[in-house]
């Protein structure tokens, strides 16, 4: 959804996020709130438009792929500069792509693993050589793997780049006060600076939706991101507020630790818990959950139940709709626990973020699974801390979500591939790995749809990541704010934002 009324120059826009972003380093970052901040300061080679179509951003045009699918070339936008004043060129693009692929701990490594070489064949021309045809590549370059960082800043700051990020964007990083604010200021070096109206953008983490809404009403905030349905309903009655919304490409669910013993990117190991040892215990846990009721109780029916990684809004959708999700079956869940020979109640700890909404999710799940023979304790954990702990394998179960990508590979490979860059579950299944590889290599849409339908079934059978619902992207803003863009990827784009005249 977009709003393009005439806007005046000047002013500061304060955007409330539902949590504090993690590292402001495109190579290492993992959070949606971080992507929202990056949208203001770190442009990508490609972006998506309001129709979900991939369009050039820092690239000069869409990529050209050789007949065998193994060579990809594209041009780089001329005349662009990083926020530190240095020039964007093909060499800078190559530096960033190789860093994304190779830096230890990179969350982009799986996405760019098919890239064998990246080279500048001219001042503004890049050529990539792949080890196999890689259909999702353009979509990958339309997200953080396509963000280009200043080589000068990378050399100067090294591992501390997160505290001194320098990219090409309408705004440049000014300061960060942990847990309180991230401040961006208009970048005079930006190639389209005359289209940027605001002087600055401030992002403030405010986990409590009620507090976000109260501050929107008072005018202390101008934009509230990821607003909960209960707050959206209240905001609809406010004459000074407006609502932006779009369908989600992502999912929300719960991740179960089935083999994460050494952290991300490592081969799965053995964990001696009932959940990890026996898939029947995990299936019983899922069968104890009523997705429809969870949606009604926590989200007032404003989200959609889900049971797979790929949204119906995806470019390639396997045709699994909310009505296809398995229903609750407490009796079968009890039988499975009996067959598994486990002592009941099965004690499990669920880590959730500290937002009131996620707290309610935990409480509803706690009540549901108790009837089947599980004792679920809740541990609310600050979001960045929860990410660090779950990445390291320090958990039983946690609330796991993803904002989504247009190409389905972006919703599966990092998370479900053995030793994937964001596979916090320790899932390792050669059959899933084979399907991921085929989905990446086959261009035929019909076959890709079949591949992702089969992959979804295998993931469902593993019960390591239990998909529960898909959010809608709800953003509430003051009525005097214009030029905001909110698309299916859930990002609040502030490049053209400002205040009405």
LINZI-V904622 format. One record per helix or strand. SS is the DSSP state (2 for helix, 1 for strand). FROM is the first residue (numbers start at 1). TO is the last residue. If there is no record, write none. Layout:
ss=SS from=FROM to=TO
ss=SS from=FROM to=TO
//
This chain:
ss=1 from=2 to=2
ss=1 from=7 to=8
ss=1 from=12 to=17
ss=2 from=32 to=41
ss=1 from=44 to=44
ss=1 from=46 to=48
ss=1 from=54 to=56
ss=1 from=59 to=59
ss=1 from=64 to=65
ss=1 from=71 to=76
ss=1 from=81 to=81
ss=1 from=87 to=87
ss=2 from=90 to=102
ss=2 from=109 to=112
ss=1 from=115 to=122
ss=1 from=125 to=130
ss=2 from=137 to=140
ss=2 from=144 to=146
ss=1 from=147 to=147
ss=1 from=149 to=149
ss=2 from=151 to=163
ss=1 from=167 to=167
ss=1 from=171 to=177
ss=1 from=181 to=186
ss=2 from=193 to=195
ss=1 from=200 to=205
ss=2 from=209 to=218
ss=1 from=223 to=224
ss=2 from=229 to=235
ss=1 from=241 to=247
ss=1 from=249 to=249
ss=1 from=251 to=256
ss=2 from=274 to=277
ss=2 from=279 to=287
ss=2 from=291 to=299
ss=1 from=304 to=305
ss=2 from=322 to=324
ss=2 from=330 to=340
ss=1 from=346 to=352
ss=2 from=356 to=370
ss=1 from=374 to=380
ss=2 from=383 to=391
ss=1 from=397 to=402
ss=1 from=404 to=404
ss=2 from=409 to=416
ss=2 from=430 to=441
ss=2 from=445 to=462
ss=1 from=465 to=470
ss=1 from=472 to=478
ss=1 from=481 to=482
ss=1 from=485 to=486
ss=1 from=492 to=493
ss=1 from=498 to=500
//
